[in-house]
Amino acid sequence: MPRQLSAFLRLATALAIYGSIFWQVTDRLANNLFRPQEYFFYFTIQTALISATVLTISGIGALRGKPQSLRLSQVRLWVVSYEVVVAIVYNALLRGTEVLPGDPDYGYNWPVLPNEILHVWAPIFILIDWALSKDAVKIATKKVWWVVAYPLTWLAVSILRGAFAPDHWWAYWFLDPAEGIEQMLTYIFGISAFMIVAGFGFNALRNLVAKVQR
């Protein structure tokens, strides 16, 4: 993919992500349903903000013709892994559930487009950019394992929050031990393993495409 096209795709996707979050927040504020301590705790929202920031930085770098550093390439690998896993988990397990616990009626009236951007279209465009852009630096296999550092940290904090916070709020139903400890652990280990597989898979994909592009 030409550098200019890659830069445009990254910046446009970042803008769409920021716009989607702004849309959701303002709509909830308008309906007096915005709880930032819940909204910004979702893995989807946190990774979306991380992704948009990384896309903006790498997009501006591509516009300027600046060589991409190993660290930025590594973070881009994390981003594509997080976004694709978020898309698959959402569409497999969470599509059709309430927008937020405690707001069942809002689920019939909330804006659909920003949710589709965050859970479908942004991950698709981020994957396309990762697979076809030419500026990513080769990442050593041992560094790919770091892809799970942030998800495991988020998971640990989520479990502590759900267990000890006064509201006992869980970001996702499959993390709630009330649904069954065995089921909870199954989903945790399954999604963690999926994240690792995604990291190694997308790193291998990037290396394969790089060979073809030479």
C-alpha positions in Angstrom: 0.0 0.0 0.0 1.4 3.4 -0.9 2.6 5.5 2.1 0.1 8.3 1.4 -2.8 5.9 1.2 -1.7 4.2 4.4 -1.5 7.6 6.1 -5.0 8.6 4.9 -6.5 5.2 6.1 -4.9 5.6 9.5 -6.0 9.2 10.1 -9.5 8.6 8.7 -9.9 5.5 11.0 -8.6 7.4 14.0 -11.0 10.3 13.3 -13.9 7.8 13.0 -13.0 6.2 16.3 -12.7 9.5 18.1 -16.0 10.7 16.5 -17.8 7.5 17.6 -16.7 7.8 21.2 -17.7 11.5 21.2 -21.1 10.6 19.7 -21.7 7.9 22.3 -20.7 10.1 25.2 -22.7 13.1 24.1 -25.8 10.9 23.4 -25.6 9.4 26.9 -25.1 12.9 28.4 -28.2 14.0 26.5 -30.2 11.1 28.0 -28.6 11.6 31.5 -27.2 8.1 31.3 -23.4 8.8 31.1 -21.4 7.1 33.8 -17.7 7.7 33.0 -16.5 5.2 35.6 -18.2 2.5 33.7 -18.0 3.7 30.1 -14.3 4.3 30.1 -13.6 1.1 31.9 -14.7 -1.1 28.9 -11.9 -2.9 27.1 -13.4 -1.8 23.8 -13.3 1.9 24.7 -9.8 1.8 26.2 -8.3 -0.1 23.3 -10.2 2.2 20.9 -8.6 5.3 22.4 -5.2 3.6 22.3 -5.7 2.5 18.7 -6.8 6.0 17.6 -3.8 7.6 19.2 -1.4 5.1 17.6 -3.1 5.5 14.3 -2.7 9.3 14.5 0.9 9.1 15.4 1.8 6.5 12.8 -0.4 8.3 10.2 1.4 11.6 10.7 4.7 9.8 10.6 3.7 8.2 7.3 2.7 11.6 5.8 6.1 13.0 6.8 7.9 10.0 5.3 9.4 9.3 8.7 10.8 5.7 9.2 8.7 3.8 11.7 10.5 2.8 14.8 10.5 -0.8 16.2 8.6 0.4 19.3 5.8 1.9 17.2 5.6 -1.2 15.0 5.3 -3.3 18.1 2.5 -1.1 19.5 0.8 -1.3 16.1 0.9 -5.1 16.4 -0.7 -4.8 19.8 -3.4 -2.5 18.4 -4.4 -4.8 15.5 -4.5 -7.8 17.8 -6.7 -6.0 20.4 -9.0 -4.6 17.8 -9.6 -7.9 15.9 -10.1 -9.8 19.1 -12.6 -7.2 20.3 -14.5 -7.4 17.1 -14.7 -11.2 17.2 -15.6 -11.4 20.9 -18.2 -8.7 20.6 -19.9 -10.2 17.5 -19.7 -13.7 18.9 -20.7 -13.1 22.6 -22.0 -9.6 23.1 -24.0 -8.4 20.1 -27.6 -7.9 21.1 -27.0 -7.5 24.8 -27.8 -4.4 26.8 -25.6 -1.4 26.0 -24.7 -1.0 29.7 -26.1 -3.0 32.7 -28.9 -1.0 34.3 -29.9 0.7 31.0 -32.1 -1.9 29.2 -34.4 0.6 27.7 -31.6 2.6 26.2 -30.5 -0.4 24.1 -33.6 0.2 21.9 -32.8 3.9 21.2 -29.0 4.2 21.3 -27.0 5.3 18.2 -26.0 2.2 16.3 -23.4 3.6 13.8 -20.7 4.5 16.4 -21.0 1.0 17.9 -20.6 -0.6 14.5 -17.5 1.5 13.8 -15.9 0.6 17.1 -16.7 -3.1 16.8 -16.6 -3.9 13.1 -15.3 -1.3 10.7 -12.4 0.2 12.6 -10.9 -3.3 13.3 -11.3 -4.2 9.6 -9.5 -1.0 8.4 -6.8 -1.4 11.1 -6.2 -5.0 9.9 -6.0 -3.9 6.3 -3.5 -1.2 7.1 -1.4 -3.6 9.2 -1.4 -6.3 6.4 -0.7 -4.0 3.5 1.3 -1.0 4.7 5.1 -1.0 4.0 6.5 0.9 6.9 6.3 -1.7 9.7 9.6 -2.9 11.1 10.2 -6.7 11.7 9.4 -7.7 15.3 11.3 -10.4 17.1 9.3 -13.4 18.2 10.1 -12.9 21.9 8.6 -9.3 21.8 5.3 -10.6 20.5 4.5 -12.1 23.9 4.1 -8.5 25.2 0.8 -8.4 23.4 -1.0 -9.8 26.4 0.6 -7.4 29.0 -2.2 -4.8 28.8 -5.1 -7.2 28.4 -4.0 -9.1 31.5 -3.5 -5.9 33.5 -7.0 -4.7 32.5 -8.4 -8.1 33.4 -6.8 -8.1 36.8 -8.1 -4.6 37.6 -11.5 -5.5 36.3 -11.8 -8.6 38.5 -10.6 -6.6 41.6 -13.1 -3.8 40.7 -16.0 -6.2 40.3 -15.2 -8.0 43.5 -14.4 -5.2 45.8 -16.0 -2.0 44.5 -19.3 -1.0 46.2 -21.3 -1.4 43.1 -19.8 -4.8 42.1 -20.0 -3.8 38.5 -18.6 -6.1 35.8 -17.7 -4.8 32.4 -18.8 -8.0 30.7 -21.1 -10.7 31.8 -18.6 -13.5 31.2 -16.2 -12.0 33.8 -18.9 -12.1 36.6 -18.2 -15.2 38.8 -21.9 -15.2 39.6 -22.3 -16.7 36.2 -20.1 -19.6 37.2 -16.4 -19.7 38.1 -15.6 -22.4 35.6 -17.3 -20.5 32.8 -15.5 -17.3 33.9 -12.1 -19.0 33.9 -12.8 -20.7 30.5 -13.6 -17.3 28.9 -10.6 -15.7 30.5 -8.1 -18.3 29.4 -9.7 -18.7 26.0 -9.6 -15.0 25.2 -6.1 -14.7 26.5 -4.9 -17.5 24.4 -6.8 -16.0 21.4 -4.9 -12.8 22.0 -1.6 -14.5 22.0 -2.4 -16.4 18.8 -3.6 -13.2 17.2 -0.3 -11.5 18.0 1.8 -14.2 16.6 -0.5 -14.7 13.6 -0.5 -11.0 12.7 3.2 -10.8 13.1 3.7 -13.7 10.8 1.2 -12.1 8.3 3.2 -8.9 8.3 6.4 -10.7 7.7 4.9 -12.7 4.9 3.5 -9.7 3.1 6.8 -7.8 3.6 8.5 -10.6 1.7 6.0 -10.4 -1.1 6.3 -6.6 -1.3 10.1 -6.8 -1.9 
